[in-house]
Amino acid sequence: MQMHPSDLFFQFTQGPIELDRGALLIAQEHRPNLDVAHYLRMLDGLADGFSPPNLSSGLQDTIGCFNTYLFEELGFRGNREAYDDPQNSYLDAVLERRLGIPITLSLVYIEIGRRVGLSISGVNFPYHFLVRCDASNDPLFIDPFLGGICLHRTQLAERLPVVEGKQLRLSEHFIAPAKPRDILARMLRNLKRVHVNERRLNKAICCGQRIAWLLPDEAENYRDLGFLYYRTHQYKQSIEAFEEYLQRAQSPPDHDEIEQNIRVISGRLGMLN
């Protein structure tokens, strides 16, 4: 019997995380007949098509050749015209259309780069996912959404966003290699935001559930799920999600508000029984 995509993803999160497979399992929720093995072989084939420079070439030359291959020969590019198109977050569609957003283009960069021997990882930089190359003493940062432009640590501070009137300061946390679980969770957060904006609330809930499987200690995700469940009249699940948030969050500023929500929803649920 064929397993449902949700069951497959849950089973996947219980062991070591393979980034490429995880991204394709996210896409499989949207397209249940998606052949994961086919797209893994496609990544293998794209890696086989890369001809690296000679052994004496430096890191910059190697990255330059790799960028030419990905962005000029293969034609991968950022989808500026329809940034919030959900297809930009599904790895199979990104591979087929050669269009994506920073995190999915970075994922393609990482997975093809890994296959050709590059020492690279993802970076959970605020608002704009990046790739990090650690083949030298001074890490190099790459922006696949902008065609693979290379950045040094000193240039990253200029890219930090302004939050509450103040520009964020560069910290090691912003440029540290991201774990596959964190990368997949960020992909799901992007999808959740798109689904909420388009009022596809049940799809947004699916994203939140998968984030909880990947990162069960992430408190804010349970709060988001609580509101989503409430908006879809799933009151019991809403209460459970809010209670999970309060249990996992450490002195959250909205503690009293969430407790009030639980009391109101519990009262509403009591009237329905």
C-alpha positions in Angstrom: 0.0 0.0 0.0 1.3 3.4 -1.0 1.9 5.8 1.9 0.2 9.2 2.0 2.7 12.1 1.5 2.1 13.3 5.1 3.0 9.9 6.5 6.1 9.8 4.3 7.2 13.2 5.5 6.6 12.3 9.2 8.6 9.1 8.8 11.4 11.1 7.1 11.7 13.5 10.0 12.3 10.7 12.5 15.8 10.0 11.1 18.8 11.8 9.6 17.7 14.5 7.2 18.7 14.5 3.5 18.1 18.0 2.3 17.3 17.2 -1.4 14.9 14.4 -0.5 13.2 16.5 2.2 12.6 19.3 -0.2 11.0 16.9 -2.7 8.8 15.4 0.0 7.5 18.9 0.7 6.7 19.2 -3.0 5.0 15.8 -3.0 2.4 17.2 -0.7 1.4 19.5 -3.5 1.8 16.8 -6.2 1.2 13.4 -4.7 2.3 11.5 -7.8 5.7 13.2 -7.8 8.5 10.7 -8.4 11.1 11.7 -5.8 13.7 9.3 -7.3 13.4 10.9 -10.7 14.3 14.3 -9.4 17.2 13.0 -7.3 18.5 11.5 -10.5 18.0 14.8 -12.3 20.2 16.5 -9.7 22.8 13.7 -10.2 22.6 14.4 -14.0 23.1 18.1 -13.6 26.1 17.5 -11.4 27.6 15.1 -14.0 27.3 17.9 -16.6 29.7 20.2 -14.8 33.3 20.3 -16.0 35.4 21.7 -13.1 38.5 23.8 -13.8 42.0 22.3 -13.4 43.3 21.3 -10.0 45.5 24.4 -9.8 42.5 26.8 -10.0 41.7 28.8 -6.8 38.4 28.8 -5.0 37.2 32.0 -6.8 37.8 30.4 -10.2 36.0 27.2 -9.3 33.0 29.1 -8.0 33.1 31.3 -11.1 33.0 28.2 -13.4 30.2 26.7 -11.3 28.2 29.9 -11.4 28.6 30.1 -15.2 27.4 26.5 -15.5 24.3 27.0 -13.2 23.2 30.4 -14.2 24.3 30.8 -17.8 24.4 27.3 -19.2 21.5 25.8 -17.2 19.6 29.1 -16.9 18.6 29.0 -13.2 17.5 32.5 -12.1 15.5 34.3 -9.4 11.8 34.7 -10.1 11.4 38.4 -9.5 8.2 38.7 -11.5 6.2 36.3 -9.4 8.2 35.9 -6.2 5.2 34.6 -4.1 4.3 31.9 -6.7 4.2 28.6 -4.6 5.9 26.9 -7.5 9.1 28.8 -6.4 9.1 26.7 -3.2 8.7 23.3 -4.8 12.0 21.8 -5.7 10.6 19.7 -8.6 9.1 22.9 -10.2 12.3 24.8 -9.6 14.3 22.2 -11.4 11.8 22.0 -14.3 11.3 25.8 -14.7 14.8 26.9 -13.6 13.1 29.6 -11.5 13.1 30.0 -7.8 13.5 32.2 -4.7 16.7 32.5 -2.6 16.2 29.4 -0.5 15.2 27.0 -3.3 17.9 28.3 -5.7 20.4 28.0 -2.8 19.2 24.4 -2.2 19.9 23.6 -5.9 23.3 25.3 -5.6 24.1 23.2 -2.4 22.9 19.9 -3.7 24.6 20.1 -7.1 27.7 21.7 -5.5 27.9 18.9 -3.0 27.8 16.4 -5.8 30.7 18.0 -7.6 32.8 18.2 -4.4 32.3 21.8 -3.2 32.4 22.4 0.5 29.2 24.4 0.8 26.3 24.8 3.2 23.2 27.0 3.6 23.1 30.1 5.6 19.9 31.3 7.4 20.7 35.0 6.7 17.7 37.3 7.7 15.2 37.8 4.9 17.4 36.4 2.2 18.9 32.9 2.2 22.5 32.5 1.2 25.2 29.8 0.5 28.5 29.6 2.4 31.7 28.1 1.0 34.3 27.0 3.6 37.1 25.9 1.3 39.4 28.7 2.6 40.2 30.4 5.9 37.9 33.3 5.0 34.4 31.9 4.2 32.9 33.1 1.0 29.1 33.8 0.8 27.2 33.4 -2.4 23.8 34.7 -3.5 22.2 32.3 -6.0 19.1 34.5 -6.4 21.4 37.2 -7.9 23.2 34.8 -10.2 25.8 33.6 -7.7 27.5 36.9 -6.8 30.1 36.4 -4.1 30.2 38.3 -0.9 32.7 38.5 2.0 31.7 38.9 5.7 32.3 42.6 5.6 29.7 43.1 2.9 27.0 41.2 4.7 26.4 43.8 7.3 25.2 46.2 4.6 22.5 43.6 3.6 21.0 43.3 7.1 17.4 44.6 7.3 16.1 47.4 9.5 13.9 46.1 12.4 11.9 48.6 14.5 13.9 51.5 13.2 17.3 49.9 13.8 19.5 48.0 11.5 20.4 44.5 12.7 24.0 43.9 13.7 25.9 41.1 12.0 26.2 38.1 14.3 27.7 34.7 13.9 24.3 33.2 14.2 23.3 34.9 10.9 26.2 33.4 9.0 26.6 30.0 10.6 26.0 26.9 8.4 22.3 25.9 8.7 21.3 22.4 9.5 19.1 20.6 6.9 16.1 20.6 9.4 16.4 24.4 9.7 16.5 24.9 5.9 13.5 22.7 5.3 11.6 24.5 8.1 12.4 27.8 6.5 11.1 26.6 3.2 7.9 25.5 4.9 7.5 28.9 6.7 7.8 30.6 3.3 5.0 28.3 1.9 2.9 28.9 5.0 3.1 32.6 4.6 2.1 32.4 0.9 -0.8 30.1 1.7 -2.1 32.3 4.5 -1.9 35.4 2.2 -3.9 33.4 -0.4 -6.4 32.2 2.3 -5.4 28.5 1.7 -5.5 27.9 5.5 -5.6 24.1 5.4 -2.5 24.1 3.3 -0.9 26.6 5.8 -1.8 24.2 8.6 -0.1 21.3 6.7 3.1 23.4 6.6 2.9 24.2 10.3 2.4 20.5 11.1 5.5 19.6 9.2 7.5 22.4 10.9 6.5 20.9 14.2 7.8 17.4 13.0 11.1 18.9 11.9 11.6 21.3 14.9 9.3 20.2 17.7 10.8 22.7 20.2 10.0 25.8 18.0 7.4 27.5 20.2 6.2 30.2 17.8 5.1 27.6 15.2 2.6 26.2 17.7 1.2 29.7 18.3 0.7 30.2 14.6 -1.0 26.8 14.4 -3.3 27.8 17.2 -4.6 30.8 15.2 -4.8 28.8 12.0 -6.8 26.0 13.7 -9.1 28.6 15.2 -9.7 30.2 11.8 -10.7 26.9 10.4 -13.0 26.1 13.3 -10.8 23.3 14.6 -11.2 24.4 18.2 -9.8 21.4 20.0 -6.6 21.5 17.9 -6.4 25.2 18.5 -6.4 24.9 22.2 -3.8 22.1 22.1 -1.5 24.2 19.9 -1.8 27.2 22.1 -1.1 25.1 25.2 2.0 23.6 23.5 3.2 27.2 22.7 2.8 28.3 26.4 4.6 25.1 27.5 7.6 25.6 25.2 7.9 29.4 25.1 9.9 31.0 27.9 8.0 33.9 29.4 6.4 35.0 26.1 5.2 38.6 26.0 1.7 37.4 24.8 1.3 34.9 27.6 -1.9 36.5 29.0 -3.4 37.0 25.6 -2.9 33.4 24.6 -4.3 32.2 28.0 -7.4 34.4 27.3 -7.7 32.8 23.8 -7.7 29.4 25.4 -10.4 30.3 27.8 -12.6 31.8 25.1 -12.1 28.9 22.7 -12.8 26.4 25.5 -16.0 28.2 26.3 -17.0 28.1 22.6 -16.1 24.4 22.4 -18.2 23.7 25.5 -21.2 25.2 23.8 -20.8 22.9 20.8 -20.8 19.8 23.0 
